Amino acid sequence: MITRRRRPIHATMLAGGLVAGLVTPWTAAVAGAGVGAADGRPLPRVASATLCGDQYVLALADPEQIVALSPHATKPWLSLLADQAATYPRLRPSAEGYLHAGVDMVITNAWTDHATAALLERFGVTVARIPLEDDIDRIAALTRDIGRALGHPARGDALADTLLARIAAARAAAPGRDRVALYLRPGGGTAAEGAYVATLMDAVGLRNQATEAGLSGWSSWSLEQVIADPPDLLVTSFFDSPHAGMGQAFGDHPAFTTRAATIDRIEVPGAAWVCGGWILAEAVEALTEGLEALNAREAHP
């Protein structure tokens, strides 16, 4: 198994000297929420209701802007920036909790907490909804928009530019070499065309076994399929979770571990692609470096 963990990007280290990209409108709420240190207006006090929101808030906001993070923000197998999250309060998402904390903005998922979001907006709180997205250009545009909404457009541009540059480099190098690969989580989950994990697998030059089997988006794969028709490469994530072996389809199942021992495998930290945000820059880097190490090993067995 090739496991790769790297220090995550820190936006403030990347903010200078980068070329600004084209900003695509996100939502009317966020487009109208842009404030910043440059214009002298106060920066918004922000809370995150989700893991994806945590990654954006921690990377882009000033510490004094951060009112609260999600309940899972400090779990290292889920949050890329878990260490940074440890110093901030964590709230269970609720309109009452956020209003009591005096937030100006809440970042959440576009597909959850609709009632909470609507109530917050009634009380004048800006709600920034992050969509489930697999298109890299749109993810980059979203990242710029969030940076602008938090009052730090240069930081948003930095993360977006890094994401685009790493994807472009992966496509140019194509270290996957047309291997048939299967993405797996301990519960048997996989990703086919239409899921951002599959987008990154395509970017590095891998053939996606789940896509070729006719699946789309987030789907599932059986233990029997792995044993009967193993891929050239397993791309796995979340097997380091403390819950990975508890009643799961794969986890520590002896049939899987025996078969997997005969297949090349790259473990991408699950926290690097727990959502379709700027953190995918870390995921594609981990995947690229894992493939490069595998190529080097094959060249010099």
Disulfide bonds with the S-S distance in Angstrom:
Cys52-Cys275 2.18
